Amino acid sequence: PKKAFLIEADAYHYRVKEIKDILVMSNYPKELWSNRPLRRVLISSSFDKNVEKQVHKGSIVRLGALPGIKILNVNKDSIVVKRFPLGKKVILNKGEEKTVDYFQVKLVDSNGKTARINVCYKYYAWEQKMMNYILSKYGSIDVRDMMNWSRLHSDDLNGLRGMCEGGYEASMVYRIPSENYDILSMGWFAPNQCSSIFVPVHICVNGIYEPYQSGEAARFSSELLKKYGHKTLTPVFENTENVFLNENNKIEKIVKNTITNKTELAEIFTISDTEMQKQAFITLSLWYDLAKNKNLYISSKIANIWEKNYYITLQNIKRVFNDLKNDLKEKILDLVLSIGKSREKLSSLIFGRNLSKYYKDAKTCFDNKNYEKGFENIETILNTWNQTTFNEIKAINAKNDKNIGYIIIFAFVSIGLLVLTLFTVIIKRKGVN
């Protein structure tokens, strides 16, 4: 796809708008504002109407509608306002902005007699605040940024409605490439972005890990939000997501340059995605158990196991493993086996490397409580995978650099031939003259 469109619709109307650059939109009418007569009468004549003006006590600022903002009092460094005709009093200090019913009001300046205020529809203000975040990353926006923005709270948006506020949100970040979109298009899904982990799901996969279909992952996320509250687990879960992003990017770079069979690609991404989903779910369940045990020492250890990639994560797990109780050990081992299984299966599918012996031996060792030997087997799988992928990516980069070199050489040759041709023509013309 080379173009993007926004379709805004209700039961009777719709608008189609081509997106030329960046667009931010709430789930409130914008293009369809003209089809909302009550909103135009009771809120604003247009969605994006913005009024900044000098006011005094008793002034009413309207957005082209009947209600508005009434100034009840003007002080040197603050004002008192309310929604007109009915509304609660709100105090605004200089430079501060607050939501007053349907309106977002900012006190720009005040001298005790008059004040300068800015008034707009609160969801227009919300779009502007979100746009400010987005423009700060303009030119380099990636999936990580979108995940971060989905976790903005009301206090990040000057009191406006947060992306993450209650206990029933879910979030999906879509990434659609311009090439191979039928295979590499994907989403990153979180059953509740404030208390859960974004997991990958490619458009081509043949299955999804069961707890993400049954609602169990959503239930865990809801429980974690109740137990830990907002923002507490976000830094921890971001570490997990960073590992997933890095590992997924590595796989995508390799397969899109080496494999063209769509059935094989679907199998590869099904394994990769479902195992990451499983790892995320195990991580959620670990934190659910930790909330019951309330052991801050162990919690601090678990908080730091996910880091950068699978190999470093395994090293972190090995360091904390002996400090854990048996129930947590079992879940950690399930996590390690999932990591090992995904890399064992993908090594076979992508590179034809048979590492199944190491995976089976790891399972046997863990069953027999020979943990050190089990970790060694998983580490062998990861070392082999990392070395193979490193060599493959190095070869891909070298090939791309070589192609660029050919293009540059061809360009220079073409320019040289053109100059030579012009030079020859000029000489001939001079000879003729």
C-alpha positions in Angstrom: 0.0 0.0 0.0 1.2 3.5 -0.9 -1.8 5.5 0.4 -3.8 5.7 3.6 -7.3 6.7 4.2 -9.5 7.5 7.2 -13.2 6.5 7.0 -15.4 8.2 9.6 -18.9 6.9 9.7 -22.1 6.5 11.6 -25.3 4.7 10.7 -26.3 7.3 8.1 -23.2 9.2 7.1 -19.6 8.7 6.2 -16.6 10.7 5.1 -13.4 9.4 3.5 -10.2 11.4 4.0 -6.8 10.7 2.5 -4.0 10.9 5.0 -1.1 12.8 3.5 1.2 12.9 6.5 0.2 12.3 10.2 -3.3 12.2 11.6 -4.5 12.0 15.2 -8.1 11.3 15.9 -10.3 10.5 18.9 -13.4 8.4 18.6 -15.6 11.5 18.6 -17.1 13.0 15.4 -14.7 15.3 13.5 -15.4 15.1 9.8 -19.0 14.4 10.7 -19.3 17.3 13.1 -21.6 19.1 10.6 -24.0 16.2 10.9 -24.3 16.7 14.7 -26.7 19.7 15.1 -26.9 19.3 18.9 -23.2 19.4 19.3 -23.0 22.5 17.1 -25.6 24.2 19.3 -24.5 23.0 22.7 -20.7 22.8 22.3 -19.0 24.4 19.3 -19.9 25.5 15.7 -17.0 23.3 14.5 -14.8 20.5 16.0 -11.6 22.5 15.8 -12.8 26.0 16.8 -10.3 27.7 19.1 -10.9 31.1 20.7 -8.2 33.1 22.5 -9.3 36.5 23.9 -9.1 39.1 26.6 -11.8 38.7 29.3 -13.0 40.3 32.5 -15.3 39.3 35.4 -18.7 38.4 33.9 -17.4 37.7 30.4 -18.6 34.6 28.5 -16.5 33.0 25.9 -18.3 30.8 23.4 -17.2 28.6 20.5 -20.1 29.7 18.2 -22.6 27.8 20.4 -25.1 28.8 23.1 -23.1 27.5 26.2 -19.6 28.6 26.9 -17.2 29.5 29.7 -18.1 32.3 32.1 -15.5 34.2 34.0 -16.6 34.4 37.7 -13.5 36.2 39.1 -10.2 37.6 37.9 -7.2 37.7 40.3 -3.6 38.7 39.7 -2.3 35.2 39.1 -5.6 33.2 38.7 -9.2 33.2 37.5 -12.3 31.4 38.5 -14.5 30.0 35.7 -17.5 27.7 35.1 -19.4 26.3 32.3 -22.3 28.7 31.3 -25.1 28.5 32.1 -24.7 25.5 34.6 -21.4 24.2 35.9 -19.0 23.8 38.8 -16.4 26.4 39.7 -12.9 25.8 38.5 -9.8 27.7 39.5 -7.1 28.3 37.0 -3.6 29.5 37.8 -1.5 31.5 35.3 -0.2 29.1 32.6 -2.5 26.3 33.7 -5.1 24.6 31.7 -8.0 22.4 32.8 -11.0 20.6 31.5 -14.3 22.4 32.3 -17.1 20.1 31.2 -16.9 20.0 27.3 -14.2 22.7 27.1 -10.5 22.9 27.6 -9.5 26.2 29.2 -6.1 27.7 29.6 -5.2 30.9 31.5 -2.5 32.6 29.4 -2.1 35.7 31.5 -3.9 37.8 34.2 -3.3 41.2 35.8 -6.1 41.2 38.4 -8.6 43.1 36.2 -8.5 41.4 32.9 -7.2 38.0 31.8 -6.3 36.3 28.5 -7.7 32.8 28.1 -7.8 30.1 25.4 -10.9 27.9 25.0 -11.5 25.0 22.7 -13.4 21.7 22.6 -11.7 19.2 25.0 -11.3 16.5 22.3 -9.7 19.0 19.9 -7.3 19.8 22.7 -6.7 16.1 23.2 -5.7 15.7 19.6 -3.3 18.6 19.8 -1.7 17.2 22.9 -1.3 13.8 21.2 0.1 15.5 18.1 2.7 17.2 20.2 4.0 13.8 21.4 4.0 12.5 17.9 5.7 15.4 16.2 8.6 15.1 18.8 9.3 11.7 17.0 8.5 12.9 13.5 10.6 11.1 10.9 11.5 8.2 13.2 8.2 6.9 14.6 8.2 3.1 15.3 6.2 0.5 17.1 7.9 1.2 20.4 6.7 4.9 20.2 3.1 3.8 19.5 3.2 1.4 22.5 4.4 4.3 24.7 1.7 6.7 23.5 -1.0 4.0 24.2 0.1 4.2 27.8 -0.3 8.0 28.3 -2.4 8.9 31.3 -4.5 11.9 32.1 -1.7 13.6 34.0 0.5 13.3 30.9 -2.2 15.2 28.9 -2.9 18.1 31.1 -5.9 16.5 32.7 -7.5 15.4 29.4 -8.7 11.8 28.9 -5.8 9.4 29.1 -5.2 6.6 26.6 -4.9 4.4 29.7 -7.3 5.3 32.4 -9.8 2.6 33.5 -9.5 -1.2 33.7 -11.1 -2.3 30.5 -8.9 -0.9 27.7 -7.1 -3.0 25.1 -4.6 -1.8 22.5 -3.4 -2.9 19.1 -0.5 -1.3 17.3 -0.7 -2.1 13.5 2.4 -2.1 11.3 1.8 -2.4 7.5 4.9 -2.5 5.3 4.8 -1.2 1.8 6.2 -4.5 0.5 5.3 -8.1 1.4 2.3 -6.7 3.3 0.4 -10.0 2.9 3.0 -11.7 5.0 4.8 -9.1 7.1 1.8 -7.0 8.1 1.3 -7.4 11.8 -0.2 -6.2 15.1 1.2 -5.8 18.6 -1.7 -6.6 21.0 -2.1 -5.9 24.7 -5.2 -7.0 26.5 -4.7 -4.0 28.8 -1.7 -1.9 27.9 -1.2 -0.5 31.4 -0.9 -3.9 33.0 0.0 -6.2 30.2 2.7 -7.0 27.6 2.3 -6.2 23.9 2.6 -9.5 21.9 3.1 -9.9 18.2 0.6 -11.4 15.8 1.4 -11.5 12.0 -1.4 -11.5 9.5 -0.3 -14.8 8.0 -0.2 -16.9 11.2 -2.2 -20.1 11.6 -2.9 -19.8 15.3 -2.9 -17.7 18.5 -1.9 -18.8 22.0 -5.1 -20.1 23.7 -5.2 -17.6 26.7 -5.3 -14.7 24.2 -8.4 -16.3 22.6 -10.2 -17.4 25.8 -9.9 -14.1 27.6 -7.6 -15.5 30.3 -4.8 -13.1 29.4 -7.3 -10.2 29.7 -8.4 -11.5 33.1 -4.8 -11.7 34.3 -4.2 -8.1 33.1 -7.3 -6.9 34.9 -6.2 -8.5 38.1 -2.7 -7.1 37.8 -4.1 -3.6 37.4 -6.1 -4.0 40.6 -3.1 -5.3 42.5 -0.4 -3.0 41.2 -2.2 0.0 39.9 -1.2 2.2 36.9 2.4 2.6 35.7 3.9 0.3 38.3 4.5 -2.6 36.0 5.1 -0.6 32.8 8.9 -0.4 33.0 9.1 -4.1 33.7 6.8 -5.0 30.8 8.6 -2.6 28.5 11.8 -4.7 29.0 9.9 -7.8 27.8 8.5 -6.0 24.8 12.0 -4.7 23.8 13.2 -8.3 23.7 10.3 -9.3 21.6 10.8 -6.4 19.2 14.5 -7.2 18.8 14.0 -10.9 18.3 11.1 -10.3 15.8 13.0 -7.8 13.8 15.9 -10.2 13.5 13.6 -13.0 12.1 11.8 -10.6 9.7 15.1 -9.3 8.3 16.3 -12.9 7.6 13.1 -14.4 6.2 12.1 -11.6 3.9 15.5 -11.9 2.2 15.7 -15.7 2.1 12.3 -17.4 2.1 9.5 -16.8 -0.5 7.2 -19.8 0.2 4.2 -18.3 2.0 3.3 -21.6 3.7 6.8 -21.8 5.2 6.6 -18.1 6.2 3.2 -18.7 7.9 4.7 -21.6 9.9 7.7 -19.6 10.9 5.7 -16.6 12.2 3.1 -18.9 13.9 5.9 -20.5 16.0 7.6 -17.2 16.7 4.4 -15.3 17.6 2.7 -18.0 19.7 5.9 -18.7 21.7 6.3 -14.9 22.5 2.6 -14.9 23.4 3.2 -17.8 25.8 6.3 -16.1 27.3 4.3 -12.9 27.9 1.5 -14.9 29.5 4.0 -16.7 31.8 5.5 -13.3 32.8 2.0 -12.0 33.6 1.3 -15.1 35.8 4.7 -14.6 37.6 3.7 -11.1 38.6 0.2 -12.3 39.6 1.9 -14.8 42.0 4.4 -12.2 43.2 1.5 -10.0 44.2 0.2 -12.7 46.5 3.7 -13.4 48.1 4.6 -9.8 48.5 8.3 -10.6 48.6 10.0 -7.3 47.5 13.5 -9.0 47.2 12.2 -11.7 44.8 10.1 -9.1 42.9 13.2 -6.9 42.3 15.0 -10.0 40.9 12.2 -11.0 38.6 11.8 -7.3 37.4 15.2 -7.4 35.8 15.3 -10.8 34.0 14.1 -9.5 30.6 16.8 -7.6 28.8 17.7 -6.8 25.2 17.5 -10.4 23.7 16.8 -14.0 24.6 20.5 -14.8 25.4 21.0 -12.0 27.9 17.6 -12.8 29.4 18.7 -16.4 29.9 21.8 -15.3 31.7 19.7 -13.1 34.0 17.4 -16.0 34.8 20.3 -18.2 35.7 21.6 -15.7 38.2 18.3 -15.4 40.1 17.0 -19.0 39.7 18.3 -20.4 42.9 16.7 -17.6 44.9 13.2 -18.5 43.8 10.6 -20.7 45.4 9.5 -23.9 43.7 6.3 -22.6 42.2 8.1 -19.7 40.7 10.9 -22.0 39.5 8.4 -24.1 37.5 7.1 -21.0 35.7 10.6 -19.8 35.0 11.5 -23.2 33.5 8.4 -23.0 31.3 9.6 -19.6 30.2 13.1 -20.9 29.4 11.7 -23.9 27.5 9.5 -21.7 25.4 12.5 -19.6 24.4 14.5 -22.7 23.6 11.6 -24.3 21.7 11.1 -21.3 19.5 14.7 -21.1 18.5 15.1 -24.9 18.1 12.0 -25.0 15.7 13.0 -21.9 13.8 16.6 -23.1 13.4 15.2 -26.2 11.7 12.7 -24.3 9.5 14.9 -21.4 8.4 18.5 -22.9 8.4 18.0 -26.6 8.4 19.8 -27.0 11.7 18.6 -29.9 13.9 18.9 -28.8 17.5 16.0 -30.9 18.8 18.5 -33.1 20.9 19.4 -30.1 23.0 15.8 -29.1 23.6 14.8 -32.7 24.6 17.9 -33.0 26.9 17.0 -29.7 28.5 13.5 -30.9 29.3 14.8 -34.1 30.7 17.4 -32.3 32.9 14.8 -29.9 34.2 12.4 -32.8 35.0 15.3 -34.4 37.0 16.2 -31.1 38.7 19.5 -31.0 36.9 19.0 -27.3 36.3 22.6 -26.3 35.4 22.8 -28.9 32.6 19.4 -27.9 31.4 20.4 -24.3 31.1 23.5 -25.3 29.2 21.4 -27.1 26.6 19.2 -24.1 26.1 22.2 -21.9 26.0 23.7 -24.1 23.2 20.5 -23.6 21.2 20.6 -19.8 21.6 24.4 -19.6 20.8 23.9 -21.7 17.6 20.9 -19.5 16.6 22.7 -16.3 17.3 25.8 -17.2 15.4 23.8 -18.5 12.4 21.5 -15.4 12.3 24.6 -13.1 12.7 26.3 -14.7 9.7 23.0 -14.6 7.7 22.3 -10.9 8.5 26.0 -10.1 7.7 25.6 -11.8 4.3 22.4 -9.9 3.6 23.9 -6.6 4.5 27.0 -7.3 2.4 24.7 -8.2 -0.6 22.7 -5.0 -0.1 25.9 -2.9 0.1 27.2 -4.6 -3.1 23.9 -3.8 -4.9 24.2 -0.2 -3.8 27.8 -0.2 -5.0 26.6 -1.4 -8.4 24.0 1.3 -8.6 26.6 4.0 -7.7 29.1 2.6 -10.3 26.3 2.4 -12.9 25.3 6.0 -12.1 28.9 7.2 -12.5 29.3 5.2 -15.8 26.1 6.7 -17.1 27.1 10.2 -16.2 30.5 9.6 -17.7 29.0 8.4 -21.0 26.6 11.3 -21.1 29.5 13.8 -20.6 31.6 12.0 -23.2 28.7 12.1 -25.7 28.1 15.8 -25.1 31.8 16.5 -25.4 32.0 14.6 -28.7 29.0 16.4 -30.1 30.5 19.8 -29.1 33.8 18.9 -30.8 32.1 17.7 -33.9 30.0 21.0 -34.1 33.2 23.0 -33.7 34.8 20.9 -36.4 31.8 21.6 -38.7 32.0 25.3 -38.0 
